[in-house]
Amino acid sequence: MTGSTAASFTADDYRARMERAARTAAEAGLAGLLVAPGPDLVWLTGYTPPAVTERLTLLVLAAGQDPVLVVPALEAPDAQKAAGAPALTLRDWTDGKDPHAATAALLDASGRFGISDNAWALHLLALQQAVPGSSYASLTEALPMLRAVKDAAELELMTAAGAAADATFEEIRNVPFAGRQEAEVAADLDRLLRRYGHEQVDFTIVASGPNGANPHHEAGGRVIERGDMVVLDFGGLKDGYGSDTSRTVHVGEPTDEERRVHDIVREAQEAGFRAVRPGAACQDVDRAARAVIADAGYGEYFIHRTGHGIGVTTHEPPYMIEGEERPLVPGMCFSVEPGIYLPGRFGVRIEDIVTVTEDGGRRLNTTSRELVIVE
């Protein structure tokens, strides 16, 4: 976590998060949570180990108990510097000792625990052996909404990340496209995102012409030509919080069909946004956007969900997809990104990050959703 982000949250903030996580786990019937290095550990404690190795680092949370962070002794000085360190107890272990036995002493011998999705099998299997009566569930399965609702400070950081992505688009629309490789434009996106404060760039999709029909196309050596539709999808982390936006531009004047398809996607994106309100189901956002595309005759060419959550990672729950009946809650942040993908021809996607407010939704991306002409 960058210094600016760590400074944004205090030990009290992290204490409240850990207490809420432990309480939520207990309400879900879990004995506690075991949090390995990764986004959950950063969110709960402000701590990122200097390196992720085979040495065990694990946060143990349980209702009614003080949080304990088990760390290798050689990394304890770094852990002590974390913003959330005053809100927990550090328990270090030295090489040659058994960290799993030390951790086992903190666990309910017959408890079921939520454990980080990215925990190493090495550690999970060792804990199962050390505590034979215990059982485990992935954290995403057990508590999918743990980080979903952002507080005011988090929303401020999300808004700033969205503004940085918007500033990137406003510049990229003015660079030359025709005659350049997709990879060159992708490099421009990376450079601009970093200029506007991103410490991490997760993706810079530049999908021109027929490549636009592949939603996750990797920018490559194709030379962009006049007459191409170009899907731009880019984002990453700024001060520890995510951005993700998509706009589709056209090199030179588009055909009537290209304009029509873009208009349909723009209308679908607007319909999805207007479906955002507290109490609505996640699937309602997907249904609203998908209905516009299906009614226009392009339903079979909208081949992915309408959106995904975002926060300290650029993809996380909740998901805007048919069958997800979880209600929207103020403070949730997620993408609304319908698309139409015509194989061998072109694709169109328009994406904003949206946060749920008390009476609807608010876009965190505000650049034009009209079809932008580039040269």
RONUKOL-273343 format. One record per residue (C-alpha): x, y, z negated; residue in one letter. Coordinates in steps of 0.25 Angstrom, whole numbers, plus 5000, padded with zeros to 4 digits. Layout:
N
XYZa;...
***
This chain:
375
500050005000m;500550135004t;500950244993g;499850334997s;498750224996t;499250184982a;499250324978a;497750324982s;497350224971f;497650214956t;497850104946a;496450134942d;495950114956d;496649974957y;496149934943r;494749964948a;494949884960r;495449764953m;494349764942e;493349774953r;493949654961a;494049574948a;492549604945r;492149574959t;492849444959a;492149404946a;490849444951e;491149354963a;491349234954g;492949244955l;493849224943a;494749334950g;495549384962l;496949344966l;497449454975v;498749434984a;499549544991p;498749605002g;497649715003p;496849664991d;498049674982l;498349814987v;496949854985w;496849804971l;498249844966t;498949934976g;500049834977y;500749784989t;501849684986p;503149724993p;503149595001a;502149475001v;502949354999t;502749214993e;502849274979r;501449284972l;500849424970t;499349414965l;498349504959l;497449424949v;496149494946l;495049444937a;493849514930a;494249544915g;495749524917q;496849624920d;497349614935p;498649544936v;499649554948l;500549434949v;501849484956v;503249434958p;504149504948a;505049564959l;503849634965e;503249674951a;503849814952p;503149844965d;501849794959a;502049884947q;502050004957k;500749974963a;499650074960a;498749964954g;499849904945a;499349984932p;498049914934a;498549774933l;499549674926t;500749634934l;501249494931r;502549464939d;503249334941w;504649294945t;505249204955d;505349064950g;504049074942k;502649024946d;501749144950p;500549054952h;500649004938a;500749144933a;499549184941t;498749064937a;498749104922a;497949224927l;496849144933l;495549074928d;495948934930a;494548894936s;494349024943g;494049064957r;494849174963f;494749264975g;496149274981i;496749364992s;496549315006d;497949335009n;498549264997a;499549155000w;499149015000a;500448984993l;499849064981h;498449024981l;498848874982l;499748894970a;498648964962l;497748844965q;498748754960q;499048834947a;497548854944v;496948724950p;495548764945g;495548894952s;494948924966s;495049044976y;494249124986a;494849224996s;494649364992l;493949405005t;492949285003e;492749314988a;492749464988l;492649515002p;492249654998m;493349674987l;493949794995r;492749835004a;492149954996v;493150064996k;493150174986d;493250324989a;494850324989a;494850204998e;493850275007l;494750395008e;495850305012l;495050235023m;494550365028t;495950415030a;496350285037a;495150305046g;495550445049a;497050405052a;496450305062a;495650405068d;496750505070a;497550395077t;496350375087f;496350525090e;497750515094e;497750385101i;496650435110r;497650535116n;498850445119v;498950385133p;498350255135f;498450225150a;499750155154g;500150125140r;500149985134q;499149955123e;500249925113a;500750075115e;499450135111v;499350035099a;500750085095a;500150225096d;499050185087l;499950125077d;500850255077r;499650345075l;499050265064l;500350275056r;500450415059r;499150435053y;499550365040g;499350215042h;500350135035e;499850005042q;499349985056v;498549865057d;498049865072f;498149945084t;497249885095i;497349945109v;496549855118a;496449915132s;495549865144g;495249715143p;496049705130n;494949785123g;494049665124a;494949605113n;494549665100p;495849635093h;496749655105h;498249675102e;498849795109a;499749745120g;500449775133g;499249805141r;499349945148v;498150025146i;497550075159e;496550185163r;495150125162g;495450045150d;494550045137m;495550035125v;495149985111v;495950045100l;495849985086d;496850025076f;497050045061g;497850005049g;498050055035l;498250195030k;498550215015d;498150075013g;496750085020y;496250045034g;495950105047s;495350035059d;494650105071t;494350075085s;494150165097r;494050125112t;494550225122v;494650225137h;495750255146v;495150355156g;493650355159e;492850235156p;491850165164t;490350175161d;490350035155e;491550065146e;490850185141r;489550105139r;490249995131v;490950095122h;489650165120d;489050035115i;490150015105v;490150155100r;488650135098e;488850005091a;489850065082q;488950175078e;487850075075a;488749995066g;489150125059f;487750165057r;487450035051a;488450055039v;487650085026r;487750035012p;486949905011g;486949875025a;487649735028a;488949725035c;488249655046q;487349765049d;488549845054v;488849735064d;487449715068r;487249865071a;488449875080a;488249745087r;486849775090a;487249895099v;488249815107i;487349695108a;486149775113d;487049835123a;487349695129g;488849685123y;488549605111g;489449485115e;490549575117y;490549625103f;491449515097i;491849555083h;491249605070r;490849755069t;491749785057g;492749745046h;493049805032g;494349895030i;495049945019g;496449905014v;496449815026t;495949845040t;495049725040h;494249675028e;492849645023p;491749685025p;491449645040y;490349705048m;489849575055i;488549495056e;488349405044g;489049505034e;487949545025e;488749615015r;488149755012p;488949885015l;489349965003v;489850105002p;491350105003g;491549985013m;492350015025c;492349935038f;492449955053s;491349965063v;491949925076e;491049865087p;491549825100g;491249775114i;492349685121y;492249655136l;493249545139p;494149575150g;493649715151r;493749805138f;493249825124g;492749935115v;492749945100r;492450065091i;492750055076e;492650145064d;492950115050i;491650145042v;491450155027t;490050135020v;489550265013t;488350275004e;487350305015d;488050245028g;489450235033g;490650335036r;491650315048r;493050315044l;493450335059n;492850455066t;493550465079t;492650465092s;491950335095r;491650385109e;492550325121l;493850405121v;494550425134i;496050405134v;497150415145e;
***
